[in-house]
Amino acid sequence: MASKIVPIVEKIMDANEQIAAVNQKILDDHNVFAINIMASPGSGKTSVILKTIEALRGKLRIGVIEGDTAPVTIDADKIIAAGMPAVQINTGGNCHLDAVMLNRGLEQMDLNEIDLLIVENVGNLICPAGFALGTHANVVIASIPEGDDKPYKYPNIYRGLEVLLINKIDLLPYINFNMDYFRQGVEILNPGLTTFEMSCRTGEGVQAWADWLYAKTKRS
Amino acid sequence: MHELSVTENILQIALKHGLQAGAKSVTDVHLVIGALSSIVDDSVQFYWDMVTENTICEKAQLHFTRIPAKMKCQNCQQEFSIDNGPQPCPSCGSINLRVSQGEEFWVESIEIQKEE
């Protein structure tokens, strides 16, 4: 027997990224603009999606793919109740969606019937950041009660995103949240990032975000 | 955690290159992992022992080369560690920074045994 060193230098996430590219091609072929929403549990992902659907009703046809760790259809049911098609992907306990899972979700969604696809990732600030899905824009929702130190503690999720939504700003008077400190952390990691402050409860700021999304979808 | 998916990817890469090179077995796998990857070495090792069972990678040793995360100031060019989280440039206070290292995440090489 002989020993031999085989040089490789292959990215560990390469296989996922190749399938993500396939997903993007499928979306592009159907003229669908897709976003991947990542956030902690309880930041308001589903509420933001419902508010977005409301703000864009009659303007865009929206489909939603819900990533959940358990086969609980609470989120998908809310989307369907709002009159939009929803597909639930059960990750089987996995902490994130990956490109293969989204690929299976795309098969179940009639892409000819939608203009915008919203993917709700599993509530988690760490794992989803490592797995490209093939969507066109990554969106992170931060919420005031989570605290102003999150960009410093979870830098990865703040780096690979195109839009940041800061939700629950109606709670600012009640919570010790230093917006300048929070925004400085974001600016270090992602200079000039498009950011919208909003409250799903009061509706403040929702329209500006919906307008941005509408413009992006129409341009694609 | 997502170490299981990552470990399966590492196995696929090691198997593909090992078989291409005519390996009877893979004895060592060298990984280069930047600090920004949020991967726990011990977890990867734990899953590795599971997923390699009955493959040519069974009993292969994993080696981790860890690359610390650093940022470089675009204003004064100072490079500094961000192991304790991102921060303004310690020299000039600028927040115009770029990550200069720590994103590495690849299989660098494998060591194999093959028939003479």
Interface residues (C-beta under 8 A of the other chain):
Chain A: M1 A2 S3 K4 I5 V6 P7 I8 V9 E10 K11 I12 M13 D14 A15 N16 N94 C95 H96 D98 I126 C127 A129 G130 F131 P151 Y152 K153 P155 N156 R159 Q184 G185 E187 I188 L189 P191
Chain B: M1 H2 S5 V6 N9 I10 Q12 I13 H17 G18 A21 A23 K24 T27 L31 L36 S37 S38 M71 I82 G85 P86 Q87 P88 I95 N96 L97 V99 F105 W106 V107 E108 S109 I110 E111 I112 Q113 K114 E115 E116
